[in-house]
Amino acid sequence: NPPPQLTLKGRWLEDLGFNTGQPVIVTVERGRLVIEAELRI
């Protein structure tokens, strides 16, 4: 039985500031998943 997973693909992710291999931060807020690009300062 495979573990739960979510796959997001598409150039639209780059348009929103997500780049291949970039770490992300995932949080749960009242039944919603929030995915943020981790900023490297």
C-alpha distance matrix in Angstrom:
0.0 3.8 6.6 9.3 12.0 15.3 17.4 21.1 23.4 27.1 30.6 31.0 29.1 32.0 34.5 33.1 33.4 29.9 30.2 27.7 26.6 28.2 26.6 25.9 26.0 23.5 24.8 24.1 27.2 27.4 24.1 24.4 23.0 25.9 25.5 28.7 29.8 30.7 34.4 35.8 39.4
3.8 0.0 3.8 6.6 8.5 12.0 13.8 17.6 19.9 23.6 27.0 27.5 25.5 28.3 30.9 29.5 29.7 26.1 26.3 23.9 22.8 24.4 23.0 22.3 22.7 20.4 22.0 21.7 25.0 25.6 22.4 22.2 20.4 23.0 22.2 25.2 26.2 27.1 30.8 32.2 35.8
6.6 3.8 0.0 3.8 6.4 10.1 12.6 16.3 19.1 22.8 26.1 26.2 23.9 26.7 29.2 27.5 27.5 24.1 24.6 22.4 21.1 22.3 20.4 19.4 19.4 17.0 18.4 18.2 21.5 22.3 19.4 19.2 17.2 19.8 19.3 22.2 23.4 24.2 27.9 29.4 32.9
9.3 6.6 3.8 0.0 3.8 7.1 10.3 13.7 16.9 20.5 23.8 23.5 21.3 24.4 26.6 24.7 25.1 21.8 22.8 21.1 20.2 21.0 19.1 17.5 17.3 14.6 15.8 15.3 18.5 19.2 16.0 15.7 13.9 16.6 16.4 19.6 21.2 22.4 26.1 28.1 31.5
12.0 8.5 6.4 3.8 0.0 3.8 6.6 10.1 13.2 16.9 20.1 19.9 17.7 20.7 23.0 21.3 21.6 18.3 19.2 17.5 16.9 17.7 16.2 14.8 15.2 12.8 14.8 14.9 18.1 19.4 16.3 15.1 12.6 14.9 13.9 17.0 18.2 19.7 23.4 25.3 28.8
15.3 12.0 10.1 7.1 3.8 0.0 3.8 6.7 10.1 13.6 16.8 16.4 14.3 17.5 19.6 17.9 18.6 15.5 16.7 15.5 15.6 16.1 15.1 13.2 13.9 11.6 13.8 14.0 16.9 18.3 15.3 13.3 10.8 12.6 11.4 14.7 15.9 18.0 21.5 23.8 27.3
17.4 13.8 12.6 10.3 6.6 3.8 0.0 3.8 6.6 10.3 13.6 13.7 11.8 14.9 17.2 16.1 16.8 13.5 14.3 12.8 13.5 14.5 14.4 13.1 14.8 13.2 16.0 16.8 19.5 21.2 18.4 15.9 13.1 14.2 12.2 14.8 15.3 17.7 20.9 23.0 26.6
21.1 17.6 16.3 13.7 10.1 6.7 3.8 0.0 3.8 7.1 10.2 10.0 8.2 11.5 13.5 12.6 13.6 10.7 11.9 11.1 12.7 13.3 13.7 12.3 14.3 13.2 16.0 17.1 19.3 21.2 18.7 15.7 12.9 13.2 10.8 13.1 13.4 16.3 19.2 21.5 24.9
23.4 19.9 19.1 16.9 13.2 10.1 6.6 3.8 0.0 3.8 7.2 8.1 7.2 9.8 12.1 12.3 13.3 10.6 10.9 10.0 12.4 13.6 15.0 14.3 16.9 16.4 19.4 20.7 22.8 24.7 22.3 19.1 16.5 16.3 13.6 15.2 14.7 17.7 20.1 22.1 25.5
27.1 23.6 22.8 20.5 16.9 13.6 10.3 7.1 3.8 0.0 3.8 5.3 5.9 7.9 9.5 10.8 12.2 10.3 10.6 10.5 13.8 14.6 16.7 16.0 18.8 18.6 21.6 22.9 24.6 26.6 24.4 21.0 18.6 17.9 15.2 16.2 15.4 18.6 20.4 22.4 25.6
30.6 27.0 26.1 23.8 20.1 16.8 13.6 10.2 7.2 3.8 0.0 3.8 5.3 5.4 6.7 9.0 10.3 9.3 9.4 10.2 13.9 14.3 16.9 16.6 19.5 20.0 22.9 24.6 26.1 28.3 26.5 22.9 20.4 19.1 16.2 16.4 15.0 18.2 19.3 21.2 24.1
31.0 27.5 26.2 23.5 19.9 16.4 13.7 10.0 8.1 5.3 3.8 0.0 3.8 5.4 5.0 6.5 8.9 8.8 10.3 12.0 15.3 14.9 17.0 15.9 18.2 18.4 21.0 22.4 23.5 25.6 24.0 20.3 18.2 16.6 14.2 14.5 13.8 17.3 18.4 20.9 23.6
29.1 25.5 23.9 21.3 17.7 14.3 11.8 8.2 7.2 5.9 5.3 3.8 0.0 3.8 5.3 5.1 6.5 5.3 7.3 9.1 12.1 11.3 13.2 12.1 14.6 15.1 17.9 19.8 21.2 23.7 22.2 18.5 15.9 14.1 11.2 11.2 10.2 13.7 15.1 17.6 20.5
32.0 28.3 26.7 24.4 20.7 17.5 14.9 11.5 9.8 7.9 5.4 5.4 3.8 0.0 3.8 5.3 5.1 4.9 5.6 8.2 11.5 10.7 13.4 13.1 16.1 17.3 20.3 22.6 24.0 26.7 25.5 21.8 19.0 16.8 13.6 12.6 10.6 13.7 14.2 16.1 18.8
34.5 30.9 29.2 26.6 23.0 19.6 17.2 13.5 12.1 9.5 6.7 5.0 5.3 3.8 0.0 3.8 5.6 7.4 9.1 12.0 15.1 13.9 16.2 15.4 17.8 18.8 21.3 23.3 24.1 26.6 25.7 21.9 19.6 17.2 14.6 13.5 12.1 15.4 15.5 17.8 20.0
33.1 29.5 27.5 24.7 21.3 17.9 16.1 12.6 12.3 10.8 9.0 6.5 5.1 5.3 3.8 0.0 3.8 5.9 9.0 12.2 14.6 12.6 14.2 12.7 14.6 15.6 17.8 19.8 20.5 23.2 22.4 18.7 16.4 13.7 11.2 10.0 9.1 12.7 13.1 16.0 18.2
33.4 29.7 27.5 25.1 21.6 18.6 16.8 13.6 13.3 12.2 10.3 8.9 6.5 5.1 5.6 3.8 0.0 3.8 6.4 10.1 12.1 9.7 11.6 10.9 13.2 15.1 17.6 20.3 21.4 24.4 23.9 20.2 17.4 14.4 11.4 9.2 7.0 10.0 10.0 12.4 14.8
29.9 26.1 24.1 21.8 18.3 15.5 13.5 10.7 10.6 10.3 9.3 8.8 5.3 4.9 7.4 5.9 3.8 0.0 3.8 6.9 8.8 6.8 8.9 8.4 11.4 13.1 16.2 18.9 20.6 23.7 22.7 19.1 15.9 13.4 9.9 8.4 6.0 8.9 10.1 12.3 15.4
30.2 26.3 24.6 22.8 19.2 16.7 14.3 11.9 10.9 10.6 9.4 10.3 7.3 5.6 9.1 9.0 6.4 3.8 0.0 3.8 6.3 5.5 8.8 9.8 13.4 15.4 18.8 21.7 23.8 26.9 25.8 22.3 18.9 16.7 13.0 11.5 8.5 10.4 11.2 12.3 15.5
27.7 23.9 22.4 21.1 17.5 15.5 12.8 11.1 10.0 10.5 10.2 12.0 9.1 8.2 12.0 12.2 10.1 6.9 3.8 0.0 3.8 5.6 8.8 10.6 14.3 16.1 19.8 22.5 25.0 28.1 26.6 23.3 19.7 18.1 14.3 13.6 10.8 12.2 13.7 14.2 17.8
26.6 22.8 21.1 20.2 16.9 15.6 13.5 12.7 12.4 13.8 13.9 15.3 12.1 11.5 15.1 14.6 12.1 8.8 6.3 3.8 0.0 3.8 6.4 9.1 12.8 14.9 18.7 21.7 24.5 27.7 26.4 23.3 19.6 18.0 14.3 13.4 10.6 10.9 12.7 12.7 16.4
28.2 24.4 22.3 21.0 17.7 16.1 14.5 13.3 13.6 14.6 14.3 14.9 11.3 10.7 13.9 12.6 9.7 6.8 5.5 5.6 3.8 0.0 3.8 6.5 10.1 12.8 16.4 19.7 22.2 25.6 24.7 21.5 17.9 15.7 12.0 10.4 7.2 7.2 8.9 9.4 13.2
26.6 23.0 20.4 19.1 16.2 15.1 14.4 13.7 15.0 16.7 16.9 17.0 13.2 13.4 16.2 14.2 11.6 8.9 8.8 8.8 6.4 3.8 0.0 3.8 7.0 9.9 13.4 16.8 19.6 23.0 22.3 19.4 15.7 13.7 10.3 8.9 6.6 5.6 8.5 9.3 13.0
25.9 22.3 19.4 17.5 14.8 13.2 13.1 12.3 14.3 16.0 16.6 15.9 12.1 13.1 15.4 12.7 10.9 8.4 9.8 10.6 9.1 6.5 3.8 0.0 3.8 6.4 9.9 13.3 15.9 19.4 18.7 15.8 12.1 9.9 6.6 5.5 4.6 4.9 8.6 10.8 14.2
26.0 22.7 19.4 17.3 15.2 13.9 14.8 14.3 16.9 18.8 19.5 18.2 14.6 16.1 17.8 14.6 13.2 11.4 13.4 14.3 12.8 10.1 7.0 3.8 0.0 3.8 6.6 10.3 12.8 16.4 16.2 13.6 10.1 7.9 5.8 5.1 6.4 6.1 9.7 12.2 15.0
23.5 20.4 17.0 14.6 12.8 11.6 13.2 13.2 16.4 18.6 20.0 18.4 15.1 17.3 18.8 15.6 15.1 13.1 15.4 16.1 14.9 12.8 9.9 6.4 3.8 0.0 3.8 7.0 9.9 13.3 12.6 10.2 6.7 5.6 4.7 6.5 9.0 9.7 13.2 16.0 18.7
24.8 22.0 18.4 15.8 14.8 13.8 16.0 16.0 19.4 21.6 22.9 21.0 17.9 20.3 21.3 17.8 17.6 16.2 18.8 19.8 18.7 16.4 13.4 9.9 6.6 3.8 0.0 3.8 6.5 10.0 10.1 8.3 5.8 5.2 6.8 8.5 11.7 12.2 15.4 18.3 20.5
24.1 21.7 18.2 15.3 14.9 14.0 16.8 17.1 20.7 22.9 24.6 22.4 19.8 22.6 23.3 19.8 20.3 18.9 21.7 22.5 21.7 19.7 16.8 13.3 10.3 7.0 3.8 0.0 3.8 6.6 6.5 5.6 4.8 6.2 9.0 11.5 15.0 15.9 19.0 22.0 24.2
27.2 25.0 21.5 18.5 18.1 16.9 19.5 19.3 22.8 24.6 26.1 23.5 21.2 24.0 24.1 20.5 21.4 20.6 23.8 25.0 24.5 22.2 19.6 15.9 12.8 9.9 6.5 3.8 0.0 3.8 5.7 5.2 6.5 7.2 10.8 12.9 16.6 17.7 20.4 23.6 25.5
27.4 25.6 22.3 19.2 19.4 18.3 21.2 21.2 24.7 26.6 28.3 25.6 23.7 26.7 26.6 23.2 24.4 23.7 26.9 28.1 27.7 25.6 23.0 19.4 16.4 13.3 10.0 6.6 3.8 0.0 3.8 5.7 8.5 10.3 14.0 16.4 20.1 21.4 24.1 27.4 29.3
24.1 22.4 19.4 16.0 16.3 15.3 18.4 18.7 22.3 24.4 26.5 24.0 22.2 25.5 25.7 22.4 23.9 22.7 25.8 26.6 26.4 24.7 22.3 18.7 16.2 12.6 10.1 6.5 5.7 3.8 0.0 3.8 6.9 9.8 13.2 16.3 19.9 21.5 24.5 27.8 30.1
24.4 22.2 19.2 15.7 15.1 13.3 15.9 15.7 19.1 21.0 22.9 20.3 18.5 21.8 21.9 18.7 20.2 19.1 22.3 23.3 23.3 21.5 19.4 15.8 13.6 10.2 8.3 5.6 5.2 5.7 3.8 0.0 3.8 6.4 9.8 12.9 16.5 18.5 21.5 24.8 27.2
23.0 20.4 17.2 13.9 12.6 10.8 13.1 12.9 16.5 18.6 20.4 18.2 15.9 19.0 19.6 16.4 17.4 15.9 18.9 19.7 19.6 17.9 15.7 12.1 10.1 6.7 5.8 4.8 6.5 8.5 6.9 3.8 0.0 3.8 6.5 9.9 13.3 15.2 18.4 21.6 24.2
25.9 23.0 19.8 16.6 14.9 12.6 14.2 13.2 16.3 17.9 19.1 16.6 14.1 16.8 17.2 13.7 14.4 13.4 16.7 18.1 18.0 15.7 13.7 9.9 7.9 5.6 5.2 6.2 7.2 10.3 9.8 6.4 3.8 0.0 3.8 6.5 10.2 12.2 15.1 18.5 20.9
25.5 22.2 19.3 16.4 13.9 11.4 12.2 10.8 13.6 15.2 16.2 14.2 11.2 13.6 14.6 11.2 11.4 9.9 13.0 14.3 14.3 12.0 10.3 6.6 5.8 4.7 6.8 9.0 10.8 14.0 13.2 9.8 6.5 3.8 0.0 3.8 6.9 9.3 12.4 15.7 18.4
28.7 25.2 22.2 19.6 17.0 14.7 14.8 13.1 15.2 16.2 16.4 14.5 11.2 12.6 13.5 10.0 9.2 8.4 11.5 13.6 13.4 10.4 8.9 5.5 5.1 6.5 8.5 11.5 12.9 16.4 16.3 12.9 9.9 6.5 3.8 0.0 3.8 6.2 8.8 12.3 14.8
29.8 26.2 23.4 21.2 18.2 15.9 15.3 13.4 14.7 15.4 15.0 13.8 10.2 10.6 12.1 9.1 7.0 6.0 8.5 10.8 10.6 7.2 6.6 4.6 6.4 9.0 11.7 15.0 16.6 20.1 19.9 16.5 13.3 10.2 6.9 3.8 0.0 3.8 6.1 9.3 12.2
30.7 27.1 24.2 22.4 19.7 18.0 17.7 16.3 17.7 18.6 18.2 17.3 13.7 13.7 15.4 12.7 10.0 8.9 10.4 12.2 10.9 7.2 5.6 4.9 6.1 9.7 12.2 15.9 17.7 21.4 21.5 18.5 15.2 12.2 9.3 6.2 3.8 0.0 3.8 6.4 9.5
34.4 30.8 27.9 26.1 23.4 21.5 20.9 19.2 20.1 20.4 19.3 18.4 15.1 14.2 15.5 13.1 10.0 10.1 11.2 13.7 12.7 8.9 8.5 8.6 9.7 13.2 15.4 19.0 20.4 24.1 24.5 21.5 18.4 15.1 12.4 8.8 6.1 3.8 0.0 3.8 6.1
35.8 32.2 29.4 28.1 25.3 23.8 23.0 21.5 22.1 22.4 21.2 20.9 17.6 16.1 17.8 16.0 12.4 12.3 12.3 14.2 12.7 9.4 9.3 10.8 12.2 16.0 18.3 22.0 23.6 27.4 27.8 24.8 21.6 18.5 15.7 12.3 9.3 6.4 3.8 0.0 3.8
39.4 35.8 32.9 31.5 28.8 27.3 26.6 24.9 25.5 25.6 24.1 23.6 20.5 18.8 20.0 18.2 14.8 15.4 15.5 17.8 16.4 13.2 13.0 14.2 15.0 18.7 20.5 24.2 25.5 29.3 30.1 27.2 24.2 20.9 18.4 14.8 12.2 9.5 6.1 3.8 0.0
